[in-house]
């Protein structure tokens, strides 16, 4: 199994968006603190499954973790800003 690296951001559900059509799912809006102004909201379908397979929905104000994960082979060895600064020297 390939080695993975991850980054975890603790976030909060800021808004529950009701669907306008019965064929669409309700969405949960999660605020992403520290993101660029136009990317501070992440919207996901508000139907999730727990480890036993039971469906559930997030509530307004729920504390969630946003996990960004990548295989080690898929990442740069230096942070992008650091690599650019080293090239300028």
C-alpha positions in Angstrom: 0.0 0.0 0.0 1.5 3.4 -1.0 2.5 5.8 1.7 0.2 8.8 2.1 0.6 12.2 3.5 -2.3 14.4 4.7 -3.3 17.7 6.0 -6.3 18.1 8.3 -8.3 21.3 8.7 -10.9 21.6 11.5 -14.0 23.4 10.0 -17.6 24.1 10.7 -20.8 23.6 8.7 -22.0 27.2 8.2 -25.1 26.6 6.2 -27.6 23.9 5.1 -28.9 24.5 1.6 -32.3 23.0 0.9 -32.7 21.6 -2.6 -35.1 23.3 -5.0 -36.1 20.1 -6.7 -36.9 16.7 -5.2 -34.4 15.1 -7.5 -31.5 17.1 -6.0 -29.9 16.5 -2.6 -29.7 19.0 0.3 -26.2 20.5 0.5 -24.0 21.4 3.5 -21.8 24.4 3.1 -18.5 24.2 5.0 -16.4 27.3 5.6 -12.7 26.9 4.7 -10.8 29.2 6.9 -7.6 30.7 5.4 -8.7 30.0 1.8 -8.7 32.7 -0.9 -11.8 34.9 -0.7 -13.5 33.2 -3.6 -12.8 29.7 -2.3 -13.9 30.0 1.3 -16.9 27.8 0.9 -17.1 24.1 0.1 -20.5 22.6 -0.7 -21.1 18.9 -0.5 -24.2 16.7 -0.7 -25.5 16.4 2.8 -26.0 12.6 2.7 -23.1 10.8 4.3 -22.5 7.2 5.6 -21.0 6.2 8.9 -18.6 3.2 9.3 -21.6 0.8 9.6 -23.2 2.1 6.4 -26.0 4.1 8.1 -26.9 7.3 6.2 -26.9 10.6 8.1 -26.9 14.4 7.5 -24.7 17.1 9.0 -26.4 19.7 11.1 -25.8 23.5 11.1 -22.7 24.2 13.3 -21.4 20.6 13.1 -17.6 20.4 13.6 -16.0 18.5 10.7 -12.5 17.7 9.5 -11.5 18.5 5.9 -8.7 16.0 5.0 -6.4 16.6 2.1 -4.5 13.4 1.3 -2.0 12.5 -1.4 0.3 9.6 -2.1 3.9 10.6 -1.2 4.9 9.9 -4.8 2.4 12.6 -6.0 3.8 15.5 -4.0 6.7 17.9 -4.3 9.6 17.6 -1.8 9.4 21.4 -0.9 6.4 23.7 -0.5 5.7 25.6 -3.7 6.6 29.0 -2.2 9.9 27.6 -0.8 10.9 26.1 -4.1 10.3 29.5 -5.9 12.4 31.4 -3.3 15.3 28.9 -3.7 15.2 29.4 -7.5 15.5 33.2 -7.1 18.7 32.9 -5.0 
